[in-house]
Amino acid sequence: MKGKNKVYQSFALVMQFGINMIVPIMLCTLAGVWIGNKVGKDYIMIPLFLVGVIAGFQNVYRMAKRIYEDDKPKDKIKEGEGKDVKKNQ
């Protein structure tokens, strides 16, 4: 049962990465199409699509960074802390 739980967690993580990437791209693309139709210039979609891609990558990067930081051991003592170091007198 423990192996299945790990598979489900991995699947959920992959889904989160996908959602974090696709939502900003779709929203910016749709906004670009809507603005392009209102203004009469269809090429406005292209820069907004690129903004969506950049925002999606930024979301995925932040999420991956947060996951990586959570995996680090928290009780790791920095070198020199907790030791009685006597200074030379």
Secondary structure as GFF3:
##gff-version 3
##sequence-region A 1 89
A	DSSP	alpha_helix	2	39	.	.	.	ID=ss1
A	DSSP	three_ten_helix	42	44	.	.	.	ID=ss2
A	DSSP	alpha_helix	45	71	.	.	.	ID=ss3
###
